[in-house]
Amino acid sequence: MGVQVEPSGGACGARITGVDLKAPLDSATVAAIRAAWLEHHVLAFPDQYLNDDELERFTLYFGGFGEDPFFAPIAGRQHIAAVRREADEQTPLFAENWHADWSFQARPPSGTCLKAVDIPPVGGDTLFANQHMAWEALPDARKAEIGDLIAIHSARMPYAPDGTYGSRDKGRSMDIRPSEAAFATQTHPLIPTHPETGRRGFYSTFGYIIGIDRMDQAEAMPLLLELAQWQGQEQFTYSQKWEPGMLVMWDNRSVLHKATGGYEGYRRELHRTTIAAWDG
């Protein structure tokens, strides 16, 4: 019956049925999925139960593999990382702050795919925030003030040796590899134009953004904190509930995301790939 798209009714997100991702996809099916992805930003494919080969094949329909710094891949793979938390783990939740994946890279990934491996019966939703909506809801005067700003991105806060996941982070089951490379910086427009849709929206947020080009930190930090509060408002967000066998993909250029807990005492594991920057 072909690709069926059921919008979430929220700020973003759609459920996709009518397609078997364990089988190779033809070009028309890939085009239909890409169109839904660009429109809804977050797609959930229930009941797929992909193996790692199938996850990699699906990822490559939408671009090459992006680079995943600071994560070690799972055994036998170069492009799959495990997002894992054991049932008895006591470390702070991984990725619990809003972010866009790897925005500190010169050519950040266009998207991310996550497949369910071990899903707890409660909790563990992934939250998404539509950054086109966040931008479009701003008053015109505020848009004029910030629309041309250039943001400075860096991985130092989470992945430097003294960062959140650095030497002080003990007892974590995920294989995270902090390094001095996290101190590097990269600039991107604060409000870029999406390369495929032409819509403007915020890109990334405070955390990976550490400053504004040509702006004193005393002025930049309050601005970034103010914008972070705006970007994550409930009116712009959607909560994706996980199901066994589900695959979720999102557009890294148009949404922020963050993890949630609520599954204490249960194991949770997802396998992740990144979709390289879009070359058109």
VOMI-324820 format. One line per field, with one value per residue (C-alpha): residue number from 1; residue in three letters; x, y, z. Coordinates in steps of 0.001 Angstrom, whole numbers. Layout:
resi NUM; ...
resn ALA; ...
X X; ...
Y Y; ...
Z Z; ...
//
This chain:
resi 1; 2; 3; 4; 5; 6; 7; 8; 9; 10; 11; 12; 13; 14; 15; 16; 17; 18; 19; 20; 21; 22; 23; 24; 25; 26; 27; 28; 29; 30; 31; 32; 33; 34; 35; 36; 37; 38; 39; 40; 41; 42; 43; 44; 45; 46; 47; 48; 49; 50; 51; 52; 53; 54; 55; 56; 57; 58; 59; 60; 61; 62; 63; 64; 65; 66; 67; 68; 69; 70; 71; 72; 73; 74; 75; 76; 77; 78; 79; 80; 81; 82; 83; 84; 85; 86; 87; 88; 89; 90; 91; 92; 93; 94; 95; 96; 97; 98; 99; 100; 101; 102; 103; 104; 105; 106; 107; 108; 109; 110; 111; 112; 113; 114; 115; 116; 117; 118; 119; 120; 121; 122; 123; 124; 125; 126; 127; 128; 129; 130; 131; 132; 133; 134; 135; 136; 137; 138; 139; 140; 141; 142; 143; 144; 145; 146; 147; 148; 149; 150; 151; 152; 153; 154; 155; 156; 157; 158; 159; 160; 161; 162; 163; 164; 165; 166; 167; 168; 169; 170; 171; 172; 173; 174; 175; 176; 177; 178; 179; 180; 181; 182; 183; 184; 185; 186; 187; 188; 189; 190; 191; 192; 193; 194; 195; 196; 197; 198; 199; 200; 201; 202; 203; 204; 205; 206; 207; 208; 209; 210; 211; 212; 213; 214; 215; 216; 217; 218; 219; 220; 221; 222; 223; 224; 225; 226; 227; 228; 229; 230; 231; 232; 233; 234; 235; 236; 237; 238; 239; 240; 241; 242; 243; 244; 245; 246; 247; 248; 249; 250; 251; 252; 253; 254; 255; 256; 257; 258; 259; 260; 261; 262; 263; 264; 265; 266; 267; 268; 269; 270; 271; 272; 273; 274; 275; 276; 277; 278; 279; 280
resn MET; GLY; VAL; GLN; VAL; GLU; PRO; SER; GLY; GLY; ALA; CYS; GLY; ALA; ARG; ILE; THR; GLY; VAL; ASP; LEU; LYS; ALA; PRO; LEU; ASP; SER; ALA; THR; VAL; ALA; ALA; ILE; ARG; ALA; ALA; TRP; LEU; GLU; HIS; HIS; VAL; LEU; ALA; PHE; PRO; ASP; GLN; TYR; LEU; ASN; ASP; ASP; GLU; LEU; GLU; ARG; PHE; THR; LEU; TYR; PHE; GLY; GLY; PHE; GLY; GLU; ASP; PRO; PHE; PHE; ALA; PRO; ILE; ALA; GLY; ARG; GLN; HIS; ILE; ALA; ALA; VAL; ARG; ARG; GLU; ALA; ASP; GLU; GLN; THR; PRO; LEU; PHE; ALA; GLU; ASN; TRP; HIS; ALA; ASP; TRP; SER; PHE; GLN; ALA; ARG; PRO; PRO; SER; GLY; THR; CYS; LEU; LYS; ALA; VAL; ASP; ILE; PRO; PRO; VAL; GLY; GLY; ASP; THR; LEU; PHE; ALA; ASN; GLN; HIS; MET; ALA; TRP; GLU; ALA; LEU; PRO; ASP; ALA; ARG; LYS; ALA; GLU; ILE; GLY; ASP; LEU; ILE; ALA; ILE; HIS; SER; ALA; ARG; MET; PRO; TYR; ALA; PRO; ASP; GLY; THR; TYR; GLY; SER; ARG; ASP; LYS; GLY; ARG; SER; MET; ASP; ILE; ARG; PRO; SER; GLU; ALA; ALA; PHE; ALA; THR; GLN; THR; HIS; PRO; LEU; ILE; PRO; THR; HIS; PRO; GLU; THR; GLY; ARG; ARG; GLY; PHE; TYR; SER; THR; PHE; GLY; TYR; ILE; ILE; GLY; ILE; ASP; ARG; MET; ASP; GLN; ALA; GLU; ALA; MET; PRO; LEU; LEU; LEU; GLU; LEU; ALA; GLN; TRP; GLN; GLY; GLN; GLU; GLN; PHE; THR; TYR; SER; GLN; LYS; TRP; GLU; PRO; GLY; MET; LEU; VAL; MET; TRP; ASP; ASN; ARG; SER; VAL; LEU; HIS; LYS; ALA; THR; GLY; GLY; TYR; GLU; GLY; TYR; ARG; ARG; GLU; LEU; HIS; ARG; THR; THR; ILE; ALA; ALA; TRP; ASP; GLY
X 0; 3053; 4334; 1621; 2253; 357; 1320; 1671; -532; 2234; 4993; 6739; 6801; 4988; 4480; 5381; 3808; 3314; 7024; 9321; 12761; 14225; 13932; 15768; 13836; 13193; 13865; 10196; 9884; 13076; 11797; 8488; 10280; 12574; 9585; 7903; 11158; 11551; 7933; 7645; 11318; 11001; 9807; 9002; 8819; 7159; 7642; 10744; 13164; 16180; 19540; 22692; 23254; 19722; 20200; 23329; 21623; 18682; 21026; 22837; 19612; 19686; 23393; 26791; 27748; 28553; 31565; 30875; 33618; 33934; 31972; 33499; 31552; 30132; 32291; 32695; 31229; 32632; 29413; 27131; 27322; 25345; 23318; 23125; 22166; 22228; 19434; 21591; 23494; 23769; 25483; 23657; 21415; 23240; 22183; 19571; 20044; 18743; 21217; 21687; 24062; 27686; 26912; 30549; 31703; 32518; 29906; 27494; 25273; 21953; 20235; 20406; 18864; 18170; 16905; 15440; 17496; 16295; 13310; 12100; 8354; 8203; 9989; 12854; 10945; 13032; 11961; 12224; 11884; 10952; 13410; 11587; 8566; 10753; 12187; 8923; 7195; 9645; 8498; 9826; 11859; 13664; 14289; 15939; 18192; 19537; 18916; 22455; 24420; 27144; 27379; 30592; 30266; 32485; 32341; 34371; 31539; 30566; 33622; 36776; 38804; 37330; 33867; 30588; 31681; 35351; 37551; 35047; 32334; 32641; 30580; 28964; 28184; 28405; 31866; 32497; 35994; 36635; 39728; 41558; 39995; 36833; 38402; 38260; 35714; 33565; 31193; 27730; 24902; 22648; 19623; 20641; 18473; 17673; 19553; 16651; 13504; 14679; 13064; 15007; 15294; 17568; 20491; 21732; 21599; 23566; 25886; 27407; 27147; 29663; 29585; 28634; 31199; 32274; 30282; 31705; 30927; 29295; 26698; 26658; 26008; 22796; 21548; 22289; 20602; 17559; 17319; 17753; 14711; 12755; 13886; 12720; 9266; 6535; 4646; 7581; 8139; 7072; 7672; 8523; 7565; 9700; 8365; 10208; 11418; 11019; 13342; 13341; 15099; 15245; 16428; 19363; 19034; 15518; 15034; 16771; 16458; 17159; 16792; 14473; 14629; 11872; 13018; 15114; 15739; 15416; 18041; 17790; 19843; 19553; 21872; 22698; 23961; 24460; 23569; 26292; 25787; 23576; 25450; 22387
Y 0; 2255; 4738; 5842; 9037; 9697; 13132; 13341; 16410; 18077; 20508; 17845; 14085; 11458; 7692; 5852; 2542; 605; 47; -2864; -1485; -4986; -5187; -2972; 198; 1500; 5115; 6129; 4824; 6593; 9824; 9496; 8962; 11931; 14151; 13115; 13639; 17179; 18009; 16430; 16484; 13339; 9989; 6877; 3484; 926; -2856; -2930; -4975; -4101; -5761; -3657; -4371; -3174; -69; 837; 209; 2429; 5218; 5226; 5878; 9407; 10241; 8932; 8107; 11094; 11128; 10294; 11818; 11013; 7740; 4323; 2223; -1134; -4196; -5068; -1772; 1600; 3602; 2341; 3499; 2149; 4536; 2317; 2499; -543; -1265; -500; 2451; 5523; 8028; 11175; 10590; 10862; 13691; 15142; 18714; 20139; 19860; 19282; 16396; 17368; 21008; 21789; 20063; 21999; 19932; 18624; 15633; 16184; 13551; 10769; 7285; 5346; 1777; 109; -2735; -2954; -769; -452; -745; 2808; 6123; 6901; 9162; 11326; 14975; 17082; 20859; 22295; 25122; 26487; 27079; 28631; 31113; 31908; 32630; 35403; 39029; 40655; 43160; 40341; 38528; 41659; 41895; 38336; 37090; 37671; 36487; 33857; 31282; 29743; 25998; 23652; 20208; 21348; 21436; 17769; 16059; 17808; 15825; 18025; 18145; 16491; 13132; 13563; 12098; 12759; 10709; 7240; 4064; 4791; 1823; 3890; 3949; 7718; 8950; 12539; 14243; 17529; 17705; 18919; 22353; 23140; 25719; 26112; 28857; 28532; 31029; 31146; 31171; 29311; 28493; 24789; 23547; 21442; 23290; 26900; 27540; 29455; 28253; 28177; 25783; 24167; 25867; 26766; 23929; 23207; 26957; 28682; 32232; 34651; 35849; 39476; 39701; 39928; 36938; 39230; 40035; 36696; 34380; 36035; 36087; 32380; 31445; 33556; 31938; 28438; 29022; 30167; 27311; 24585; 25947; 23329; 24784; 23820; 20320; 16756; 13663; 10448; 7303; 4289; 836; -2468; -2792; 905; 3018; 6805; 9271; 13038; 16074; 17474; 20757; 21564; 20102; 19928; 16774; 15483; 12291; 11692; 9176; 7522; 3940; 3402; -295; -1193; -1581; 604; 340; 1980; 1695; 4952; 6050; 9569; 10778; 12945; 16577; 16992; 17637; 18172
Z 0; -2; 2548; 4985; 6983; 10225; 11610; 15375; 15636; 17640; 16778; 14683; 14232; 12167; 12313; 9112; 8137; 4915; 4342; 5272; 6112; 6359; 2565; 54; -818; -4321; -5243; -5081; -1523; -457; -2025; -169; 3145; 2510; 1705; 4966; 6861; 5546; 6327; 9773; 10896; 13065; 11683; 13722; 11977; 14284; 14211; 12016; 14192; 12036; 12439; 12206; 8507; 7756; 9885; 7924; 4584; 5569; 6692; 3354; 1439; 2874; 2559; 3560; 7109; 9284; 11558; 15215; 17382; 21078; 20771; 20230; 17717; 18686; 18060; 14395; 13098; 12103; 11894; 14690; 18291; 21228; 23377; 26428; 30083; 32343; 34809; 37853; 36387; 38625; 36312; 35178; 32174; 28832; 26473; 28824; 27544; 24275; 21403; 17677; 17037; 16440; 15576; 16399; 13191; 10028; 8175; 10817; 10053; 8325; 10426; 12966; 13029; 16217; 16311; 19357; 20820; 24406; 25340; 28948; 29642; 31002; 30407; 28067; 25654; 23329; 23202; 20051; 19594; 16180; 15528; 12478; 14701; 17404; 14907; 13175; 16502; 17373; 16976; 13816; 15796; 17628; 14354; 12986; 16048; 15969; 12420; 11142; 14172; 13840; 16620; 17937; 18515; 20498; 22125; 25130; 27670; 27285; 25750; 26936; 29498; 32240; 30661; 31584; 30124; 30973; 33683; 36477; 34739; 36291; 35986; 32602; 30334; 27136; 25566; 25427; 24516; 25676; 24262; 23769; 20290; 22018; 22529; 18792; 17651; 14546; 13450; 11895; 11397; 14437; 12114; 8927; 5947; 5675; 2569; 1295; 2325; 2385; 5789; 8408; 11975; 14991; 14643; 17856; 21244; 24356; 25304; 21944; 21287; 23551; 22198; 19435; 16922; 17485; 20733; 24249; 26438; 28970; 26328; 24481; 27433; 28661; 25070; 24554; 27825; 26936; 23506; 24954; 27138; 24085; 21830; 24208; 25005; 25229; 22257; 20011; 21402; 20691; 22823; 20959; 22860; 22042; 21179; 20719; 17128; 16347; 14196; 14637; 12336; 12671; 10756; 12701; 10813; 11988; 15480; 18812; 20865; 24349; 26363; 29291; 32124; 34092; 33512; 36617; 37240; 33544; 30849; 27717; 24520; 21101; 18102; 16405; 12988; 11668; 8175; 6666; 5648; 2589; -665; -2868
//
